[in-house]
Amino acid sequence: MTLWLRARERGDAEAMTGFYEKDGKHSTARTFAGHAEILPMFEHSLATVDSLILLDRHLVTQGDYAFETGVVRQQGVIEGQRLQLDAEYVAVLASQEDGTWLIRHLIGGNVKMGPVASD
């Protein structure tokens, strides 16, 4: 997920999508299946979310699979209001034949959203 975060910091939606298997899934408020649906979702996210960090990350590997859990914190402007969204996530990664790991399914839930606290 660290390389995925770097791609996001560069604003590279194609690279972000490339960390998913061709038929991978990204499930939050709805499920996006395959690169053709995931790419425009990330393009929209890059246009509206100006800050994204992963907190409290845990990784478990078992054979050809890895499971990462944590909290994603995003900040952005929705309908003129600056909001912060915290959501728990589980990412299921699968080992590929070339030895790389790709996301098979990322699931986000237990969302908490509210205004960004003033400094």
C-alpha positions as CSV (number, residue, x, y, z in Angstrom):
1,M,0.0,0.0,0.0
2,T,3.0,2.3,0.4
3,L,3.6,2.4,-3.4
4,W,-0.1,3.0,-3.9
5,L,0.1,6.0,-1.6
6,R,3.1,7.4,-3.5
7,A,1.1,7.1,-6.8
8,R,-1.7,9.0,-5.1
9,E,0.6,11.7,-3.9
10,R,1.8,12.1,-7.6
11,G,-1.9,12.3,-8.7
12,D,-1.5,9.2,-10.9
13,A,-4.9,7.5,-11.1
14,E,-3.6,5.0,-13.7
15,A,-0.8,3.9,-11.4
16,M,-3.2,3.6,-8.4
17,T,-5.5,1.4,-10.5
18,G,-2.5,-0.7,-11.6
19,F,-2.1,-1.9,-8.1
20,Y,-5.4,-3.8,-8.5
21,E,-5.8,-7.1,-10.3
22,K,-7.4,-6.6,-13.7
23,D,-10.7,-7.9,-12.2
24,G,-10.0,-6.5,-8.7
25,K,-12.7,-4.8,-6.7
26,H,-12.9,-1.6,-4.6
27,S,-15.9,-1.5,-2.3
28,T,-16.9,1.6,-0.4
29,A,-20.4,3.1,-0.8
30,R,-20.6,0.9,-3.9
31,T,-18.4,-1.7,-5.5
32,F,-16.2,-0.8,-8.5
33,A,-15.1,-3.9,-10.4
34,G,-12.2,-4.0,-12.8
35,H,-9.8,-1.3,-14.0
36,A,-12.5,0.2,-16.3
37,E,-14.6,1.2,-13.2
38,I,-11.8,1.7,-10.7
39,L,-9.8,4.3,-12.8
40,P,-12.6,6.9,-13.1
41,M,-13.4,6.5,-9.4
42,F,-9.7,7.3,-8.6
43,E,-9.8,10.2,-11.0
44,H,-12.8,11.7,-9.2
45,S,-11.1,11.0,-5.8
46,L,-8.0,12.9,-6.9
47,A,-10.1,15.9,-7.9
48,T,-12.0,16.1,-4.7
49,V,-9.8,14.6,-1.9
50,D,-6.8,16.8,-1.2
51,S,-5.4,14.8,1.7
52,L,-5.3,11.0,2.4
53,I,-3.4,9.1,5.0
54,L,-3.5,5.5,6.3
55,L,-3.5,5.1,10.1
56,D,-3.2,2.1,12.4
57,R,-2.1,-0.3,9.6
58,H,-1.8,-4.0,10.3
59,L,-0.6,-6.7,7.8
60,V,-1.0,-10.4,8.0
61,T,0.3,-12.8,5.3
62,Q,-0.8,-16.3,4.7
63,G,0.6,-18.2,1.7
64,D,-0.3,-16.4,-1.5
65,Y,-2.5,-13.9,0.3
66,A,-2.0,-10.8,2.5
67,F,-4.6,-8.9,4.5
68,E,-4.1,-5.3,5.5
69,T,-6.4,-3.5,7.8
70,G,-6.3,0.1,9.0
71,V,-8.1,3.4,8.9
72,V,-8.1,5.8,5.9
73,R,-8.4,9.5,6.8
74,Q,-9.4,11.8,3.9
75,Q,-10.0,15.5,3.8
76,G,-11.7,17.4,1.0
77,V,-14.4,19.8,0.0
78,I,-17.9,18.6,-0.7
79,E,-20.6,21.0,-1.6
80,G,-18.5,23.9,-0.4
81,Q,-17.8,22.4,3.1
82,R,-14.4,21.1,4.1
83,L,-14.9,17.6,5.6
84,Q,-12.9,14.9,7.1
85,L,-13.8,11.2,6.6
86,D,-12.4,8.3,8.6
87,A,-13.2,4.8,7.5
88,E,-11.9,1.4,8.4
89,Y,-10.6,-0.7,5.5
90,V,-9.5,-4.3,4.7
91,A,-7.4,-4.9,1.7
92,V,-7.0,-8.5,0.3
93,L,-3.8,-8.8,-1.7
94,A,-2.9,-11.8,-3.8
95,S,0.6,-12.9,-4.9
96,Q,1.1,-12.8,-8.6
97,E,3.2,-15.2,-10.7
98,D,5.9,-12.6,-11.1
99,G,6.2,-12.3,-7.3
100,T,4.4,-8.9,-7.0
101,W,1.3,-8.4,-4.9
102,L,-1.9,-6.8,-6.2
103,I,-5.1,-5.8,-4.5
104,R,-7.8,-8.4,-5.1
105,H,-10.5,-6.5,-3.1
106,L,-10.4,-3.4,-0.9
107,I,-13.4,-2.9,1.3
108,G,-14.1,0.2,3.3
109,G,-16.7,0.8,6.0
110,N,-17.7,2.2,9.4
111,V,-17.4,5.7,8.0
112,K,-17.3,8.7,10.3
113,M,-17.6,12.1,8.6
114,G,-17.6,15.6,9.9
115,P,-16.2,19.1,9.5
116,V,-12.4,19.5,9.7
117,A,-11.5,20.9,13.0
118,S,-10.0,24.5,12.9
119,D,-6.5,25.0,14.1
